[in-house]
Amino acid sequence: MFREAAEAPAAVERQLASNRATVEALVQRLRRTPPRAVVTVARGSSDNAATYARYLIETRLGLLTASTAPSVSSVYDSHIDMRDVLVLAISQSGKSPDLIASVEQARAGGAFIAGLVNTPDSPLADIADVCLPLCAGPEVSVAATKSCVTAMAALANLVAHWSGDTAFINQVETLPRLLEQAWACDWRPAVDAISAAANMYVIGRGIGFAAAQEAALKLKETCGLHAEAFSAAEVLHGPMALVGEGFPVLVFSQDDQSRESVRAMTARFSQNRARMLVSGFEAQGATSLPAVRAAPALQPVLMLQSFYRMAEALSRARGRDPDAPPNLKKVTETV
């Protein structure tokens, strides 16, 4: 996990270079024939990257984006009208039967399929109308790290070019260098703070919610820690009832319009004497984890890269093997 996560900057650099012509052709097609909506199909870490896609597309392109449930096709065999819909199918392996069934049904329903996949000779790559290889290279550790980062990078690159935002395009081009900086960030105080925890929350809002979802998943997978991801708005409802003295809370916050609401939420946690760890900003009574300065839309990807290094160390501190979590395997073949 450590080695593979550290490879993310080089993988993103390869991806940006190798997919340049494919992205340009796809963007020309999307502008020539604009979709009426975007649907994402993914599981696990790839589905967390799909959350990132939803916020990027809706905030930057104003285009309705939703996640489809693979079981609608693979279990219920339902047929949905997908005419003029762009489907973004995201997968490390490109082999999961329920994902393939969803993509096949969507294509039969009239959708245009863009596959973001790390395995170029996979079934998903074969059935997609266009394939954007993630270029992460082999990923042996069960915990997906660089394949999640490269999926998010591919989505940011696609949206940047589709929107025609030159500034954002240039910012995406700097991702490899920024990811190297993020990997060097010292999040060891988080290891000390939560090494003995049994339960915790991971919080984000807006585009940063994707990073919170992925971090919570990794804490479960690699650390055996019951971590739940919540929006900074949603946690103020029922979940706040569980927060008391010493309850650990990890907060991701990018520097955009969501920042003030996140600050208000951390003040509530502080009143409950929670043990707060925050990245992207500072809060009274909280331990600050360093974050790389970058465009707000890229900050969640960078914080996630810093988090992966911490999670690997936390797993070992808790006496676990981060590369081989119990009861899990690399390719989950859900029907």
MOZILIN-V404061 format. One line per field, one symbol per residue. ss: DSSP state (@ for helix, = for strand, . for the rest). psi: psi as a letter, one per 30 degrees, with the letter a starting at -180 (. if undefined). burial: 1 if it has 24 or more other C-alpha atoms within 12 Angstrom, else 0. A space follows every 50 residues. Layout:
ss->???
psi->???
burial->???
//
This chain:
ss->.@@@@@.@@@@@@@@@@@.@@@@@@@@@@@@@....=====..@@@@@@@ @@@@@@@@@@@...===...@@@@..........=======.....@@@@ @@@@@@@@...======.....@@@@@..====............@@@@@ @@@@@@@@@@@@@..@@@@@@@@.@@@@@@@@@....@@@@@@@....== ====.@@@@@@@@@@@@@@@@@@..======..@@@.@@@@@.....=== ==......@@@@@@@@@@@@@...=====.......===......@@@@@ @@@@@@@@@@@@@@@@@..................
psi->eeeeeffeeeeeeeeeefgeeeeeeeeeeeeeiklflkkkjllbeeeeee eeeeeeeefffhkkklkkjefeefefhkkkjgkgkkkjjkkeegfkeeee eeeeeeefgglkkjkjkfjfhleeeefkekkjkfgflkjekejkdfeeee eeeeeeeeeeeefgjeeeeeeeffeeeeeeeeffkjgefeeeegfglekl kkklkbffeeeeeeeeeeeeeffhkjkkklkfeeffbeffffjakfkkkk kkjliaffeeeeeeefeeeeeghljkkkkflkkkglkkkkkkklkeffee eeeeeeeeeeeeeeeefggljffikkgllejjik.
burial->11011111111111110010011101100100001011111111111111 11111110011010111111101100001101101111111111111111 11111110001111111111001111111111111111111111111111 11111111111110000110111111111111111111111011101011 11111111111111111111111111111111101000010010011111 11111101101110110111000111111111100111111111111111 11111111111111111000111010000110000
//
